[in-house]
Amino acid sequence: MGEQQKSVGNTINTVGTKVDTMADEFRGIKESIADLSARMAKLDAKMTDLNNVVRTINTPPVAPPPVPARAR
């Protein structure tokens, strides 16, 4: 019985260690995803700014008002 308890205890310790390792790895993955999300948000903002610049460039300038005949 003592041997069996020792074996089960070792197995539980091994599983516990693996769970702790996986938890650390998931934490790292979560941080990486958060970093990627922040980078994507910055890229999205830059793309929006670029789109606005292109729209501004593509918009023809407003023609100046005609000069009244009397002022000539």
Contacts in CASP RR format, 6 or more apart in sequence:
PFRMAT RR
TARGET T0000
AUTHOR 0000-0000-0000
METHOD contacts of the structure
MODEL  1
MGEQQKSVGNTINTVGTKVDTMADEFRGIKESIADLSARMAKLDAKMTDL
NNVVRTINTPPVAPPPVPARAR
END
